[in-house]
């Protein structure tokens, strides 16, 4: 069974982007403290044109750089993470 992390972010007043990446259990456990802090800050994750609040809020937390690898990047940055899901996939069938 494979695990995936799905992250959806707001790039500009309701323009959403998302990313789905495979993640192993060890990496998932290591980024859980950052996910909790993002939730505590109502998803604030300003990057790019929206400033650097993510670096200021979470940059000192262990494995922050690992977490950023899973966050989608908009053309001008993102300002809020609106959803994080973990999916456990037992089968995958390509249809097209």
Secondary structure as UniProt FT lines:
FT   STRAND          2..12
FT   TURN            13..14
FT   STRAND          15..22
FT   HELIX           25..40
FT   TURN            41..43
FT   HELIX           48..50
FT   HELIX           53..58
FT   TURN            59..60
FT   TURN            62..63
FT   HELIX           64..68
FT   TURN            69..70
FT   STRAND          80..89
//
